[in-house]
Amino acid sequence: MVMKNNRVICFGEVLWDVFPTHKVVGGAPLNVCFHTNNLGLKAQIISAIGNDSLGEELKTFLIQNNIATDFIHTNNVLSTSTVDIKLSENGNASYTIVEDVAWDALFINEDIVHAVTEADVLIFGSLACRSENNFEVLLHLIEKAQKRVFDVNLRAPFYQQHSIEKLLSKADIVKMNDDELDEIVGWYSLNGDLKHKMAFVIDKFNIETLIITAGEEGAYCIHDGTFLHQEGFRVEVKDTVGSGDSFLAALVYKMLNDKSWEECLQFACATGSLLATKSGGTHKVDENRIQEFMQKSN
């Protein structure tokens, strides 16, 4: 198969996920960038680190994994971000996110604006918009992007309804989990089944494609009025950190290679499930390994 040299730009947080026994590089946009790049698309990230040892370590990680650091700013005042992670007995993660860190103060230059304009896809989340500065910077970039992918990540208390609504209205493709869908439709006192809730969000915000991840139940998608469901792949979960991010990277990878939405959804679910068998959000899984896993599961 001939791969296109597609370009993906991610926007948002880079950080260290600190587990009880070790730390790993993380942050949803960085995880998405890592997996997109690993699958063969050229991906970069707009973010910031502190002028500290954690920042140096993080930058080294990016370089070792062939992720360009051109758009990673070094902040001399604010420190590199950390997130404390606790895992439940079944591997689900809860997060304590440190505030006032380097990625809370992102800025852009002409090179970044040009890169976003030229890229096939701009991927962004909502956590990075906890600072008003970042929200304004992101809105500027969204206007320059060819295709806008919004990875909703509602992390209390770091979001407001009005900013989520604004980002939803600007996005072409939106991915969120089933809990986030329930919370968003709850703002409008909407009841009904999952399909009804998805249709409401698509109509209200004029979204091209809406994808809902639902853990063991797999994922759901509405695209061009067509409702799709991909069942989950049964695995022994080590932790869920980064599973949704690898799911999104895999989905974008297949989408940019003109695959059907059924194929995009199946490949994305398999990738997310496979990553859940590993620890942390940046374990490398290549296409051959994912295809093998899908065949064995079938």
C-alpha positions as CSV (number, residue, x, y, z in Angstrom):
1,M,0.0,0.0,0.0
2,V,1.3,3.4,-0.9
3,M,1.1,5.8,2.1
4,K,0.3,9.4,1.6
5,N,2.7,11.8,3.4
6,N,-0.2,13.3,5.4
7,R,0.5,15.9,8.0
8,V,-1.3,16.0,11.3
9,I,-0.9,18.8,13.8
10,C,-1.9,18.3,17.5
11,F,-2.5,21.1,19.9
12,G,-2.3,21.0,23.7
13,E,-0.7,19.4,26.8
14,V,2.5,17.5,27.0
15,L,3.3,16.1,30.5
16,W,4.5,13.3,32.7
17,D,1.9,10.8,33.9
18,V,3.2,9.9,37.4
19,F,2.1,6.5,38.6
20,P,2.7,5.1,42.1
21,T,5.9,3.3,41.0
22,H,7.1,5.1,37.8
23,K,6.4,8.0,35.4
24,V,5.7,8.0,31.6
25,V,5.3,10.7,29.0
26,G,1.7,11.6,28.4
27,G,-1.0,14.2,27.7
28,A,-3.8,13.3,25.3
29,P,-2.6,15.4,22.4
30,L,1.0,14.1,22.8
31,N,-0.4,10.5,22.9
32,V,-2.4,11.1,19.7
33,C,0.7,12.6,18.0
34,F,2.9,9.7,19.1
35,H,0.5,7.0,17.8
36,T,-0.3,8.9,14.6
37,N,3.4,9.3,13.9
38,N,4.1,5.7,14.7
39,L,1.4,4.6,12.2
40,G,3.2,6.4,9.4
41,L,1.6,9.8,9.3
42,K,3.9,12.8,9.8
43,A,2.6,14.4,13.0
44,Q,3.7,17.3,15.1
45,I,2.5,18.9,18.3
46,I,2.1,22.5,19.5
47,S,2.9,22.6,23.2
48,A,5.3,23.8,25.9
49,I,7.7,22.4,28.5
50,G,9.5,24.1,31.4
51,N,13.2,24.9,31.5
52,D,13.8,22.0,33.9
53,S,15.0,18.4,34.0
54,L,11.5,17.0,33.3
55,G,11.3,19.2,30.2
56,E,14.6,18.0,29.0
57,E,13.6,14.4,29.5
58,L,10.4,15.0,27.7
59,K,12.1,16.6,24.7
60,T,14.6,13.7,24.5
61,F,11.6,11.3,24.4
62,L,10.1,13.2,21.4
63,I,13.4,13.3,19.5
64,Q,14.0,9.5,20.1
65,N,10.5,8.8,18.7
66,N,11.0,11.0,15.6
67,I,8.6,13.6,16.7
68,A,9.7,17.1,15.6
69,T,10.1,19.6,18.5
70,D,9.9,22.8,16.4
71,F,6.6,23.8,18.0
72,I,7.5,22.9,21.6
73,H,8.2,26.1,23.4
74,T,10.5,26.2,26.5
75,N,9.0,28.4,29.2
76,N,11.6,29.9,31.6
77,V,9.0,30.7,34.3
78,L,6.5,27.8,34.4
79,S,7.5,24.2,35.0
80,T,6.9,21.1,33.0
81,S,3.5,19.5,33.6
82,T,2.9,16.4,35.8
83,V,-0.3,14.5,36.4
84,D,-0.7,12.1,39.4
85,I,-2.5,8.9,38.3
86,K,-4.2,6.4,40.5
87,L,-5.5,3.1,39.1
88,S,-8.6,1.2,40.3
89,E,-8.6,-2.6,40.6
90,N,-9.9,-3.0,37.0
91,G,-7.2,-0.6,35.6
92,N,-9.3,2.5,35.2
93,A,-7.4,5.7,35.8
94,S,-8.2,8.8,37.9
95,Y,-6.1,11.9,37.4
96,T,-4.9,14.8,39.6
97,I,-3.7,17.5,37.1
98,V,-1.3,20.1,38.4
99,E,-2.2,23.7,37.4
100,D,-0.2,26.7,36.2
101,V,2.3,24.8,34.1
102,A,4.2,25.5,30.9
103,W,1.4,24.3,28.5
104,D,-1.1,26.7,30.1
105,A,0.8,29.5,28.3
106,L,0.9,28.5,24.6
107,F,1.5,30.9,21.8
108,I,1.9,30.8,18.1
109,N,4.1,32.3,15.4
110,E,4.0,32.5,11.6
111,D,5.6,29.0,11.2
112,I,3.0,27.4,13.3
113,V,0.1,29.1,11.5
114,H,1.6,28.1,8.2
115,A,2.0,24.5,9.3
116,V,-1.6,24.3,10.5
117,T,-2.8,25.8,7.2
118,E,-0.8,23.2,5.2
119,A,-1.7,20.2,7.4
120,D,-4.5,17.7,6.5
121,V,-5.9,17.7,10.1
122,L,-5.7,19.8,13.3
123,I,-6.5,17.7,16.4
124,F,-7.3,19.5,19.6
125,G,-8.8,18.7,23.0
126,S,-10.6,20.7,25.7
127,L,-8.2,20.4,28.6
128,A,-5.6,22.8,27.1
129,C,-8.4,25.4,27.0
130,R,-8.5,25.7,30.8
131,S,-6.5,28.9,30.2
132,E,-8.2,31.8,28.4
133,N,-4.9,32.4,26.5
134,N,-4.8,28.9,25.0
135,F,-8.5,29.1,24.1
136,E,-8.0,32.2,22.1
137,V,-4.8,30.8,20.4
138,L,-6.7,27.6,19.5
139,L,-9.7,29.5,18.0
140,H,-7.3,31.4,15.8
141,L,-5.7,28.1,14.6
142,I,-9.0,26.4,14.0
143,E,-9.9,29.1,11.5
144,K,-6.8,28.2,9.5
145,A,-7.2,24.4,9.6
146,Q,-8.4,22.3,6.6
147,K,-10.1,19.6,8.8
148,R,-10.8,20.1,12.5
149,V,-10.9,17.1,14.9
150,F,-12.1,17.8,18.5
151,D,-11.1,15.2,21.1
152,V,-13.4,16.1,24.0
153,N,-11.8,15.5,27.4
154,L,-14.0,16.8,30.2
155,R,-11.7,16.9,33.2
156,A,-13.4,18.6,36.1
157,P,-13.0,21.4,37.1
158,F,-11.0,22.4,33.9
159,Y,-13.8,23.2,31.5
160,Q,-16.9,25.5,31.1
161,Q,-20.0,24.8,29.1
162,H,-19.6,27.8,26.8
163,S,-16.1,26.9,25.7
164,I,-17.0,23.2,25.0
165,E,-20.0,24.5,22.9
166,K,-17.8,26.8,21.0
167,L,-15.3,24.1,20.1
168,L,-18.1,21.7,19.2
169,S,-19.5,24.3,16.8
170,K,-16.1,24.7,15.1
171,A,-15.3,21.0,14.7
172,D,-15.8,18.7,11.7
173,I,-15.1,15.5,13.5
174,V,-15.8,15.0,17.3
175,K,-14.7,12.1,19.5
176,M,-15.9,11.7,23.1
177,N,-16.8,8.9,25.5
178,D,-20.3,7.8,26.5
179,D,-20.0,9.6,29.9
180,E,-19.1,12.9,28.2
181,L,-22.0,12.5,25.8
182,D,-24.4,12.1,28.7
183,E,-22.9,15.2,30.4
184,I,-23.2,17.3,27.3
185,V,-26.8,16.4,26.4
186,G,-27.6,16.8,30.1
187,W,-27.0,20.6,29.7
188,Y,-30.1,20.6,27.5
189,S,-32.2,18.2,29.7
190,L,-32.3,15.7,26.9
191,N,-33.2,12.1,27.5
192,G,-33.3,9.1,25.1
193,D,-31.1,6.3,23.9
194,L,-27.5,6.7,22.7
195,K,-28.4,7.1,19.0
196,H,-30.9,9.9,19.8
197,K,-28.3,11.7,22.0
198,M,-25.7,11.5,19.2
199,A,-28.2,12.8,16.6
200,F,-29.0,15.7,18.9
201,V,-25.3,16.7,19.2
202,I,-24.7,16.4,15.5
203,D,-27.7,18.6,14.6
204,K,-27.1,21.2,17.4
205,F,-23.5,21.8,16.5
206,N,-23.6,20.9,12.8
207,I,-20.9,18.2,13.1
208,E,-19.9,16.1,10.1
209,T,-18.9,13.0,12.1
210,L,-19.5,12.1,15.7
211,I,-17.7,9.1,17.4
212,I,-18.5,7.8,20.8
213,T,-16.2,5.4,22.6
214,A,-17.9,3.1,25.1
215,G,-15.3,0.9,26.8
216,E,-16.1,-2.8,26.5
217,E,-19.1,-2.0,24.2
218,G,-16.7,-0.6,21.6
219,A,-17.5,2.5,19.6
220,Y,-20.4,4.2,17.8
221,C,-20.3,6.6,14.9
222,I,-22.7,8.8,12.9
223,H,-21.4,10.0,9.6
224,D,-23.5,11.4,6.8
225,G,-26.7,10.2,8.7
226,T,-25.4,6.6,8.9
227,F,-25.2,5.0,12.3
228,L,-22.4,2.5,12.9
229,H,-21.4,0.3,15.9
230,Q,-18.2,-1.6,16.3
231,E,-18.2,-4.1,19.1
232,G,-15.3,-4.0,21.6
233,F,-12.4,-6.4,21.5
234,R,-12.1,-8.5,24.7
235,V,-8.7,-8.0,26.4
236,E,-7.2,-8.2,29.9
237,V,-6.8,-4.6,30.8
238,K,-3.5,-3.4,32.3
239,D,-4.6,0.3,32.3
240,T,-6.8,2.5,30.2
241,V,-4.3,5.4,30.0
242,G,-4.0,6.6,26.4
243,S,-6.4,4.0,25.0
244,G,-8.8,6.7,23.7
245,D,-5.8,8.6,22.3
246,S,-4.5,5.6,20.4
247,F,-8.1,5.0,19.2
248,L,-8.3,8.5,17.7
249,A,-4.8,8.3,16.1
250,A,-5.8,5.0,14.4
251,L,-9.1,6.4,13.3
252,V,-7.4,9.5,11.7
253,Y,-4.8,7.2,10.1
254,K,-7.4,5.1,8.3
255,M,-9.5,8.1,7.5
256,L,-6.6,9.9,5.8
257,N,-6.0,6.8,3.8
258,D,-9.6,6.9,2.4
259,K,-10.9,3.8,4.2
260,S,-14.6,3.3,4.9
261,W,-15.9,4.5,8.3
262,E,-16.6,0.8,9.2
263,E,-12.9,0.0,8.7
264,C,-11.8,3.2,10.5
265,L,-13.9,2.3,13.5
266,Q,-12.8,-1.4,13.6
267,F,-9.1,-0.6,13.3
268,A,-9.5,2.2,16.0
269,C,-11.2,-0.1,18.4
270,A,-8.6,-2.8,18.0
271,T,-5.8,-0.3,18.5
272,G,-7.4,1.1,21.7
273,S,-8.0,-2.3,23.1
274,L,-4.5,-3.5,22.3
275,L,-3.0,-0.4,24.1
276,A,-5.1,-1.2,27.2
277,T,-3.1,-4.4,27.6
278,K,0.0,-2.3,28.1
279,S,1.1,0.2,30.7
280,G,1.0,3.9,29.9
281,G,-0.2,5.8,26.8
282,T,2.9,5.6,24.5
283,H,3.5,1.9,24.0
284,K,4.3,1.4,20.3
285,V,1.8,-0.8,18.4
286,D,2.3,-0.9,14.6
287,E,-0.2,-1.7,11.9
288,N,1.0,-5.4,11.5
289,R,0.5,-6.0,15.2
290,I,-2.9,-4.4,15.2
291,Q,-4.0,-6.5,12.1
292,E,-2.7,-9.7,13.8
293,F,-4.7,-8.8,16.9
294,M,-7.9,-8.3,14.8
295,Q,-7.5,-11.6,13.0
296,K,-7.0,-13.5,16.3
297,S,-10.0,-11.8,17.9
298,N,-12.2,-12.7,14.9
